Amino acid sequence: MKLYQELASLICAIENCHRSGNIDWLNKHTDRLGALVKEHMPSGSGFDLGTSFDEDNSTTERLIFHTSFHHMNDGGYYDGWTSHSVVVTPSLAFGFNLKVTGRDRRDIKDYIGETFHAALNSDVQGSAS
């Protein structure tokens, strides 16, 4: 199973647990989601603050991540940050579409998109059912 599919499945499971009041499984699914984001989503190498998952605004049809990128100048010194949201939606032809928001300093949005696309397309062992 691809990471984006597992994350969407976990969101579905979390929503079901909220509706049914099943706190034990709610906590298990939430912990699994957090672990997957921590393990697979960009962190370091410019993504120095890591990536957070917006569980409150994500659904089974839209995953939202927040990240910042620490930019370097031509001399190799850090010279500022840009903040971004990455919105993932389904695509019948390509699995998912990805939109990167925020300032496109030095064409960074292309790099962020490529990095997130690779992470979300990685294979993980599914557990949500």
TINU-954440 format. One record per atom (N, C-alpha, C, O): atom name; residue in three letters; z negated, x, y. Coordinates in nm, 3 decimals, padded with zeros to 5 digits. Example, Ala and Ser with C-alpha at 12.3 -4.5 7.8 and 13.67 -1.06 7.14 Angstrom:
TINU-954440
> at,aa,c3,c1,c2
> N,ALA,-00.780,01.319,-00.569
> CA,ALA,-00.780,01.230,-00.450
> C,ALA,-00.780,01.320,-00.330
> O,ALA,-00.846,01.424,-00.332
> N,SER,-00.708,01.285,-00.225
> CA,SER,-00.714,01.367,-00.106
> C,SER,-00.787,01.290,00.003
> O,SER,-00.804,01.341,00.114
***
This chain:
TINU-954440
> at,aa,c3,c1,c2
> N,MET,00.000,00.085,-00.118
> CA,MET,00.000,00.000,00.000
> C,MET,00.000,00.089,00.124
> O,MET,-00.066,00.193,00.126
> N,LYS,00.074,00.049,00.226
> CA,LYS,00.077,00.122,00.352
> C,LYS,-00.048,00.093,00.433
> O,LYS,-00.107,-00.015,00.421
> N,LEU,-00.088,00.189,00.516
> CA,LEU,-00.208,00.173,00.597
> C,LEU,-00.204,00.047,00.682
> O,LEU,-00.302,-00.027,00.686
> N,TYR,-00.092,00.019,00.749
> CA,TYR,-00.085,-00.099,00.836
> C,TYR,-00.106,-00.227,00.754
> O,TYR,-00.166,-00.323,00.804
> N,GLN,-00.058,-00.230,00.629
> CA,GLN,-00.077,-00.347,00.543
> C,GLN,-00.224,-00.363,00.504
> O,GLN,-00.278,-00.473,00.504
> N,GLU,-00.288,-00.252,00.472
> CA,GLU,-00.430,-00.257,00.436
> C,GLU,-00.515,-00.300,00.555
> O,GLU,-00.609,-00.378,00.538
> N,LEU,-00.483,-00.251,00.673
> CA,LEU,-00.559,-00.292,00.792
> C,LEU,-00.543,-00.442,00.819
> O,LEU,-00.640,-00.510,00.849
> N,ALA,-00.421,-00.492,00.807
> CA,ALA,-00.398,-00.636,00.827
> C,ALA,-00.470,-00.718,00.721
> O,ALA,-00.525,-00.824,00.751
> N,SER,-00.471,-00.669,00.596
> CA,SER,-00.543,-00.739,00.489
> C,SER,-00.693,-00.742,00.516
> O,SER,-00.760,-00.842,00.491
> N,LEU,-00.745,-00.632,00.568
> CA,LEU,-00.887,-00.627,00.601
> C,LEU,-00.921,-00.722,00.715
> O,LEU,-01.026,-00.786,00.712
> N,ILE,-00.834,-00.732,00.815
> CA,ILE,-00.856,-00.828,00.924
> C,ILE,-00.863,-00.969,00.867
> O,ILE,-00.949,-01.048,00.905
> N,CYS,-00.772,-01.001,00.775
> CA,CYS,-00.773,-01.133,00.711
> C,CYS,-00.904,-01.156,00.636
> O,CYS,-00.965,-01.262,00.647
> N,ALA,-00.947,-01.055,00.561
> CA,ALA,-01.072,-01.066,00.486
> C,ALA,-01.192,-01.082,00.579
> O,ALA,-01.283,-01.160,00.550
> N,ILE,-01.191,-01.009,00.691
> CA,ILE,-01.301,-01.020,00.789
> C,ILE,-01.303,-01.159,00.851
> O,ILE,-01.410,-01.218,00.868
> N,GLU,-01.185,-01.213,00.884
> CA,GLU,-01.179,-01.349,00.938
> C,GLU,-01.233,-01.450,00.837
> O,GLU,-01.307,-01.541,00.874
> N,ASN,-01.197,-01.435,00.711
> CA,ASN,-01.247,-01.524,00.606
> C,ASN,-01.399,-01.514,00.593
> O,ASN,-01.466,-01.615,00.574
> N,CYS,-01.452,-01.394,00.602
> CA,CYS,-01.597,-01.376,00.593
> C,CYS,-01.668,-01.440,00.711
> O,CYS,-01.776,-01.497,00.695
> N,HIS,-01.610,-01.430,00.829
> CA,HIS,-01.669,-01.496,00.947
> C,HIS,-01.674,-01.648,00.924
> O,HIS,-01.776,-01.712,00.951
> N,ARG,-01.563,-01.703,00.874
> CA,ARG,-01.558,-01.849,00.851
> C,ARG,-01.658,-01.894,00.744
> O,ARG,-01.720,-02.000,00.756
> N,SER,-01.673,-01.814,00.640
> CA,SER,-01.759,-01.855,00.528
> C,SER,-01.904,-01.809,00.545
> O,SER,-01.993,-01.853,00.472
> N,GLY,-01.928,-01.720,00.642
> CA,GLY,-02.064,-01.671,00.663
> C,GLY,-02.106,-01.565,00.563
> O,GLY,-02.225,-01.542,00.545
> N,ASN,-02.012,-01.502,00.497
> CA,ASN,-02.042,-01.400,00.396
> C,ASN,-02.064,-01.265,00.464
> O,ASN,-01.971,-01.186,00.480
> N,ILE,-02.189,-01.241,00.502
> CA,ILE,-02.223,-01.121,00.579
> C,ILE,-02.208,-00.994,00.496
> O,ILE,-02.164,-00.892,00.548
> N,ASP,-02.244,-00.998,00.367
> CA,ASP,-02.234,-00.878,00.283
> C,ASP,-02.091,-00.826,00.279
> O,ASP,-02.068,-00.707,00.302
> N,TRP,-01.996,-00.913,00.249
> CA,TRP,-01.856,-00.870,00.242
> C,TRP,-01.799,-00.843,00.380
> O,TRP,-01.712,-00.757,00.394
> N,LEU,-01.846,-00.913,00.481
> CA,LEU,-01.803,-00.885,00.617
> C,LEU,-01.834,-00.739,00.652
> O,LEU,-01.750,-00.668,00.706
> N,ASN,-01.955,-00.697,00.620
> CA,ASN,-01.996,-00.559,00.648
> C,ASN,-01.914,-00.459,00.566
> O,ASN,-01.875,-00.354,00.618
> N,LYS,-01.887,-00.490,00.441
> CA,LYS,-01.807,-00.400,00.356
> C,LYS,-01.666,-00.385,00.410
> O,LYS,-01.614,-00.274,00.419
> N,HIS,-01.603,-00.496,00.447
> CA,HIS,-01.467,-00.491,00.500
> C,HIS,-01.462,-00.419,00.634
> O,HIS,-01.371,-00.341,00.660
> N,THR,-01.560,-00.445,00.719
> CA,THR,-01.566,-00.380,00.850
> C,THR,-01.586,-00.230,00.834
> O,THR,-01.523,-00.151,00.905
> N,ASP,-01.673,-00.190,00.742
> CA,ASP,-01.694,-00.047,00.716
> C,ASP,-01.567,00.019,00.664
> O,ASP,-01.532,00.130,00.706
> N,ARG,-01.497,-00.048,00.572
> CA,ARG,-01.372,00.007,00.517
> C,ARG,-01.268,00.023,00.627
> O,ARG,-01.199,00.125,00.633
> N,LEU,-01.256,-00.077,00.714
> CA,LEU,-01.161,-00.069,00.824
> C,LEU,-01.193,00.051,00.913
> O,LEU,-01.103,00.128,00.948
> N,GLY,-01.318,00.066,00.950
> CA,GLY,-01.359,00.179,01.034
> C,GLY,-01.332,00.313,00.968
> O,GLY,-01.289,00.408,01.035
> N,ALA,-01.357,00.322,00.838
> CA,ALA,-01.333,00.447,00.765
> C,ALA,-01.185,00.481,00.760
> O,ALA,-01.147,00.597,00.775
> N,LEU,-01.100,00.380,00.740
> CA,LEU,-00.956,00.404,00.736
> C,LEU,-00.904,00.453,00.871
> O,LEU,-00.823,00.545,00.877
> N,VAL,-00.951,00.391,00.979
> CA,VAL,-00.909,00.433,01.112
> C,VAL,-00.954,00.576,01.138
> O,VAL,-00.877,00.658,01.188
> N,LYS,-01.078,00.606,01.104
> CA,LYS,-01.131,00.740,01.127
> C,LYS,-01.056,00.844,01.045
> O,LYS,-01.029,00.954,01.093
> N,GLU,-01.021,00.811,00.921
> CA,GLU,-00.958,00.906,00.831
> C,GLU,-00.809,00.926,00.859
> O,GLU,-00.758,01.037,00.846
> N,HIS,-00.739,00.819,00.898
> CA,HIS,-00.593,00.826,00.904
> C,HIS,-00.531,00.824,01.044
> O,HIS,-00.419,00.871,01.061
> N,MET,-00.601,00.772,01.141
> CA,MET,-00.539,00.757,01.273
> C,MET,-00.557,00.885,01.355
> O,MET,-00.648,00.963,01.328
> N,PRO,-00.470,00.907,01.455
> CA,PRO,-00.471,01.032,01.530
> C,PRO,-00.606,01.066,01.590
> O,PRO,-00.675,00.983,01.649
> N,SER,-00.642,01.194,01.572
> CA,SER,-00.765,01.249,01.628
> C,SER,-00.745,01.400,01.641
> O,SER,-00.699,01.465,01.547
> N,GLY,-00.778,01.455,01.756
> CA,GLY,-00.754,01.597,01.779
> C,GLY,-00.609,01.622,01.820
> O,GLY,-00.530,01.528,01.827
> N,SER,-00.576,01.748,01.847
> CA,SER,-00.440,01.787,01.887
> C,SER,-00.386,01.702,02.001
> O,SER,-00.275,01.650,01.995
> N,GLY,-00.467,01.688,02.104
> CA,GLY,-00.430,01.606,02.220
> C,GLY,-00.496,01.470,02.219
> O,GLY,-00.528,01.415,02.324
> N,PHE,-00.517,01.416,02.099
> CA,PHE,-00.590,01.289,02.086
> C,PHE,-00.739,01.323,02.074
> O,PHE,-00.806,01.285,01.977
> N,ASP,-00.789,01.394,02.173
> CA,ASP,-00.921,01.456,02.164
> C,ASP,-01.037,01.357,02.160
> O,ASP,-01.148,01.393,02.120
> N,LEU,-01.013,01.233,02.201
> CA,LEU,-01.117,01.130,02.191
> C,LEU,-01.095,01.040,02.071
> O,LEU,-01.165,00.940,02.054
> N,GLY,-00.997,01.075,01.988
> CA,GLY,-00.969,00.997,01.868
> C,GLY,-00.897,00.866,01.899
> O,GLY,-00.839,00.849,02.006
> N,THR,-00.903,00.777,01.803
> CA,THR,-00.839,00.646,01.813
> C,THR,-00.940,00.539,01.777
> O,THR,-01.014,00.554,01.679
> N,SER,-00.945,00.433,01.854
> CA,SER,-01.032,00.320,01.820
> C,SER,-00.946,00.199,01.786
> O,SER,-00.835,00.182,01.838
> N,PHE,-00.999,00.116,01.700
> CA,PHE,-00.931,-00.007,01.659
> C,PHE,-00.993,-00.123,01.733
> O,PHE,-01.115,-00.136,01.735
> N,ASP,-00.911,-00.207,01.794
> CA,ASP,-00.958,-00.323,01.871
> C,ASP,-00.969,-00.444,01.778
> O,ASP,-00.879,-00.528,01.773
> N,GLU,-01.079,-00.451,01.705
> CA,GLU,-01.098,-00.558,01.606
> C,GLU,-01.104,-00.695,01.672
> O,GLU,-01.059,-00.793,01.613
> N,ASP,-01.159,-00.704,01.792
> CA,ASP,-01.173,-00.833,01.859
> C,ASP,-01.039,-00.896,01.896
> O,ASP,-01.026,-01.019,01.894
> N,ASN,-00.941,-00.816,01.930
> CA,ASN,-00.812,-00.868,01.974
> C,ASN,-00.701,-00.851,01.872
> O,ASN,-00.588,-00.894,01.895
> N,SER,-00.731,-00.791,01.759
> CA,SER,-00.633,-00.775,01.653
> C,SER,-00.634,-00.898,01.563
> O,SER,-00.735,-00.966,01.548
> N,THR,-00.519,-00.925,01.502
> CA,THR,-00.505,-01.035,01.407
> C,THR,-00.425,-00.982,01.288
> O,THR,-00.387,-00.865,01.284
> N,THR,-00.399,-01.069,01.191
> CA,THR,-00.317,-01.029,01.078
> C,THR,-00.172,-01.005,01.120
> O,THR,-00.096,-00.944,01.046
> N,GLU,-00.134,-01.052,01.238
> CA,GLU,00.003,-01.037,01.289
> C,GLU,00.013,-00.940,01.407
> O,GLU,00.122,-00.920,01.461
> N,ARG,-00.099,-00.881,01.448
> CA,ARG,-00.098,-00.788,01.561
> C,ARG,-00.220,-00.696,01.550
> O,ARG,-00.334,-00.740,01.559
> N,LEU,-00.192,-00.568,01.531
> CA,LEU,-00.298,-00.467,01.527
> C,LEU,-00.295,-00.392,01.660
> O,LEU,-00.189,-00.353,01.708
> N,ILE,-00.413,-00.371,01.719
> CA,ILE,-00.421,-00.304,01.848
> C,ILE,-00.515,-00.184,01.837
> O,ILE,-00.627,-00.194,01.788
> N,PHE,-00.465,-00.071,01.884
> CA,PHE,-00.542,00.053,01.885
> C,PHE,-00.550,00.104,02.028
> O,PHE,-00.463,00.075,02.110
> N,HIS,-00.656,00.179,02.058
> CA,HIS,-00.672,00.242,02.189
> C,HIS,-00.691,00.391,02.168
> O,HIS,-00.763,00.434,02.078
> N,THR,-00.626,00.469,02.254
> CA,THR,-00.637,00.614,02.247
> C,THR,-00.614,00.673,02.384
> O,THR,-00.568,00.605,02.476
> N,SER,-00.646,00.798,02.397
> CA,SER,-00.617,00.874,02.519
> C,SER,-00.552,01.005,02.476
> O,SER,-00.576,01.055,02.367
> N,PHE,-00.471,01.059,02.564
> CA,PHE,-00.407,01.187,02.533
> C,PHE,-00.447,01.289,02.639
> O,PHE,-00.439,01.262,02.759
> N,HIS,-00.489,01.406,02.594
> CA,HIS,-00.532,01.515,02.680
> C,HIS,-00.413,01.608,02.701
> O,HIS,-00.372,01.680,02.609
> N,HIS,-00.357,01.607,02.821
> CA,HIS,-00.235,01.680,02.851
> C,HIS,-00.262,01.825,02.889
> O,HIS,-00.367,01.859,02.944
> N,MET,-00.164,01.909,02.858
> CA,MET,-00.167,02.049,02.900
> C,MET,-00.049,02.076,02.994
> O,MET,00.057,02.014,02.983
> N,ASN,-00.071,02.169,03.085
> CA,ASN,00.038,02.209,03.174
> C,ASN,00.118,02.321,03.108
> O,ASN,00.089,02.362,02.995
> N,ASP,00.220,02.370,03.178
> CA,ASP,00.306,02.475,03.122
> C,ASP,00.231,02.605,03.096
> O,ASP,00.275,02.687,03.016
> N,GLY,00.119,02.624,03.163
> CA,GLY,00.038,02.745,03.143
> C,GLY,-00.059,02.734,03.026
> O,GLY,-00.130,02.830,02.996
> N,GLY,-00.062,02.618,02.960
> CA,GLY,-00.151,02.600,02.845
> C,GLY,-00.292,02.555,02.881
> O,GLY,-00.382,02.561,02.797
> N,TYR,-00.311,02.510,03.005
> CA,TYR,-00.442,02.461,03.047
> C,TYR,-00.443,02.308,03.049
> O,TYR,-00.344,02.245,03.086
> N,TYR,-00.555,02.251,03.009
> CA,TYR,-00.567,02.106,03.016
> C,TYR,-00.562,02.062,03.162
> O,TYR,-00.627,02.122,03.248
> N,ASP,-00.483,01.956,03.189
> CA,ASP,-00.469,01.915,03.329
> C,ASP,-00.471,01.763,03.346
> O,ASP,-00.415,01.711,03.442
> N,GLY,-00.536,01.692,03.256
> CA,GLY,-00.554,01.549,03.277
> C,GLY,-00.536,01.467,03.152
> O,GLY,-00.495,01.516,03.046
> N,TRP,-00.567,01.339,03.167
> CA,TRP,-00.565,01.244,03.056
> C,TRP,-00.475,01.126,03.090
> O,TRP,-00.456,01.092,03.208
> N,THR,-00.419,01.063,02.987
> CA,THR,-00.358,00.931,03.002
> C,THR,-00.419,00.842,02.895
> O,THR,-00.448,00.888,02.784
> N,SER,-00.438,00.715,02.927
> CA,SER,-00.494,00.617,02.834
> C,SER,-00.384,00.526,02.785
> O,SER,-00.294,00.489,02.861
> N,HIS,-00.391,00.488,02.657
> CA,HIS,-00.285,00.409,02.596
> C,HIS,-00.341,00.307,02.497
> O,HIS,-00.445,00.328,02.434
> N,SER,-00.270,00.196,02.487
> CA,SER,-00.291,00.101,02.378
> C,SER,-00.165,00.107,02.293
> O,SER,-00.054,00.125,02.343
> N,VAL,-00.184,00.091,02.163
> CA,VAL,-00.072,00.088,02.070
> C,VAL,-00.079,-00.047,02.000
> O,VAL,-00.179,-00.079,01.935
> N,VAL,00.027,-00.126,02.015
> CA,VAL,00.031,-00.261,01.960
> C,VAL,00.133,-00.263,01.846
> O,VAL,00.249,-00.226,01.864
> N,VAL,00.088,-00.307,01.729
> CA,VAL,00.171,-00.309,01.610
> C,VAL,00.194,-00.455,01.570
> O,VAL,00.099,-00.531,01.551
> N,THR,00.322,-00.494,01.557
> CA,THR,00.357,-00.629,01.517
> C,THR,00.457,-00.623,01.400
> O,THR,00.523,-00.521,01.382
> N,PRO,00.467,-00.731,01.321
> CA,PRO,00.556,-00.729,01.205
> C,PRO,00.704,-00.723,01.242
> O,PRO,00.745,-00.769,01.349
> N,SER,00.782,-00.666,01.153
> CA,SER,00.928,-00.664,01.165
> C,SER,00.986,-00.695,01.027
> O,SER,00.951,-00.629,00.929
> N,LEU,01.074,-00.792,01.018
> CA,LEU,01.136,-00.825,00.890
> C,LEU,01.225,-00.711,00.841
> O,LEU,01.238,-00.689,00.721
> N,ALA,01.288,-00.640,00.933
> CA,ALA,01.382,-00.535,00.894
> C,ALA,01.316,-00.399,00.872
> O,ALA,01.362,-00.320,00.790
> N,PHE,01.208,-00.371,00.947
> CA,PHE,01.154,-00.235,00.947
> C,PHE,01.006,-00.225,00.912
> O,PHE,00.947,-00.118,00.929
> N,GLY,00.944,-00.330,00.863
> CA,GLY,00.803,-00.325,00.830
> C,GLY,00.714,-00.358,00.948
> O,GLY,00.634,-00.452,00.941
> N,PHE,00.728,-00.281,01.057
> CA,PHE,00.651,-00.312,01.178
> C,PHE,00.720,-00.255,01.301
> O,PHE,00.797,-00.160,01.294
> N,ASN,00.688,-00.318,01.415
> CA,ASN,00.729,-00.268,01.546
> C,ASN,00.606,-00.209,01.611
> O,ASN,00.494,-00.252,01.585
> N,LEU,00.628,-00.112,01.696
> CA,LEU,00.517,-00.043,01.761
> C,LEU,00.548,-00.032,01.910
> O,LEU,00.656,00.012,01.948
> N,LYS,00.453,-00.070,01.994
> CA,LYS,00.467,-00.060,02.140
> C,LYS,00.351,00.023,02.194
> O,LYS,00.235,-00.004,02.162
> N,VAL,00.383,00.122,02.274
> CA,VAL,00.281,00.207,02.336
> C,VAL,00.275,00.173,02.484
> O,VAL,00.376,00.180,02.554
> N,THR,00.156,00.137,02.532
> CA,THR,00.138,00.107,02.674
> C,THR,00.083,00.230,02.745
> O,THR,00.050,00.330,02.681
> N,GLY,00.074,00.222,02.876
> CA,GLY,00.016,00.330,02.955
> C,GLY,00.122,00.415,03.021
> O,GLY,00.242,00.396,03.002
> N,ARG,00.076,00.510,03.099
> CA,ARG,00.163,00.599,03.176
> C,ARG,00.240,00.693,03.082
> O,ARG,00.183,00.748,02.988
> N,ASP,00.368,00.709,03.108
> CA,ASP,00.454,00.791,03.023
> C,ASP,00.466,00.933,03.079
> O,ASP,00.576,00.980,03.108
> N,ARG,00.354,00.998,03.095
> CA,ARG,00.352,01.134,03.149
> C,ARG,00.421,01.230,03.052
> O,ARG,00.382,01.239,02.936
> N,ARG,00.520,01.300,03.097
> CA,ARG,00.596,01.397,03.018
> C,ARG,00.647,01.337,02.887
> O,ARG,00.646,01.403,02.783
> N,ASP,00.692,01.213,02.893
> CA,ASP,00.746,01.141,02.776
> C,ASP,00.647,01.134,02.659
> O,ASP,00.688,01.134,02.543
> N,ILE,00.519,01.127,02.689
> CA,ILE,00.416,01.129,02.585
> C,ILE,00.418,01.003,02.498
> O,ILE,00.375,01.006,02.383
> N,LYS,00.468,00.893,02.553
> CA,LYS,00.468,00.768,02.476
> C,LYS,00.557,00.779,02.352
> O,LYS,00.526,00.718,02.249
> N,ASP,00.665,00.854,02.358
> CA,ASP,00.747,00.876,02.239
> C,ASP,00.668,00.950,02.132
> O,ASP,00.671,00.913,02.015
> N,TYR,00.597,01.054,02.173
> CA,TYR,00.516,01.132,02.079
> C,TYR,00.404,01.047,02.018
> O,TYR,00.380,01.052,01.898
> N,ILE,00.338,00.970,02.101
> CA,ILE,00.231,00.883,02.052
> C,ILE,00.289,00.783,01.952
> O,ILE,00.230,00.761,01.846
> N,GLY,00.403,00.723,01.984
> CA,GLY,00.467,00.629,01.894
> C,GLY,00.500,00.692,01.760
> O,GLY,00.474,00.633,01.655
> N,GLU,00.558,00.812,01.762
> CA,GLU,00.593,00.882,01.638
> C,GLU,00.468,00.914,01.555
> O,GLU,00.468,00.899,01.432
> N,THR,00.363,00.958,01.622
> CA,THR,00.240,00.995,01.553
> C,THR,00.174,00.873,01.490
> O,THR,00.129,00.879,01.375
> N,PHE,00.168,00.763,01.563
> CA,PHE,00.109,00.640,01.510
> C,PHE,00.196,00.582,01.399
> O,PHE,00.144,00.532,01.299
> N,HIS,00.327,00.587,01.416
> CA,HIS,00.417,00.535,01.313
> C,HIS,00.395,00.608,01.181
> O,HIS,00.386,00.544,01.075
> N,ALA,00.386,00.739,01.186
> CA,ALA,00.363,00.818,01.064
> C,ALA,00.228,00.783,01.001
> O,ALA,00.219,00.768,00.879
> N,ALA,00.124,00.771,01.083
> CA,ALA,-00.009,00.739,01.029
> C,ALA,-00.010,00.601,00.965
> O,ALA,-00.062,00.584,00.854
> N,LEU,00.046,00.502,01.032
> CA,LEU,00.044,00.365,00.981
> C,LEU,00.130,00.347,00.858
> O,LEU,00.107,00.256,00.779
> N,ASN,00.229,00.434,00.839
> CA,ASN,00.316,00.427,00.722
> C,ASN,00.262,00.507,00.604
> O,ASN,00.324,00.509,00.498
> N,SER,00.148,00.573,00.622
> CA,SER,00.092,00.651,00.512
> C,SER,00.040,00.558,00.403
> O,SER,00.000,00.445,00.430
> N,ASP,00.042,00.607,00.280
> CA,ASP,-00.005,00.530,00.166
> C,ASP,-00.155,00.538,00.152
> O,ASP,-00.212,00.646,00.163
> N,VAL,-00.219,00.424,00.128
> CA,VAL,-00.362,00.419,00.101
> C,VAL,-00.384,00.328,-00.019
> O,VAL,-00.300,00.244,-00.051
> N,GLN,-00.496,00.346,-00.082
> CA,GLN,-00.530,00.258,-00.194
> C,GLN,-00.590,00.131,-00.137
> O,GLN,-00.690,00.135,-00.064
> N,GLY,-00.531,00.017,-00.169
> CA,GLY,-00.578,-00.111,-00.117
> C,GLY,-00.707,-00.155,-00.181
> O,GLY,-00.735,-00.126,-00.297
> N,SER,-00.787,-00.227,-00.101
> CA,SER,-00.912,-00.281,-00.155
> C,SER,-00.937,-00.424,-00.112
> O,SER,-01.016,-00.494,-00.175
> N,ALA,-00.873,-00.469,-00.006
> CA,ALA,-00.897,-00.604,00.044
> C,ALA,-00.823,-00.704,-00.042
> O,ALA,-00.705,-00.687,-00.072
> N,SER,-00.892,-00.808,-00.083
> CA,SER,-00.827,-00.915,-00.158
> C,SER,-00.894,-01.046,-00.131
> O,SER,-00.853,-01.149,-00.186
***
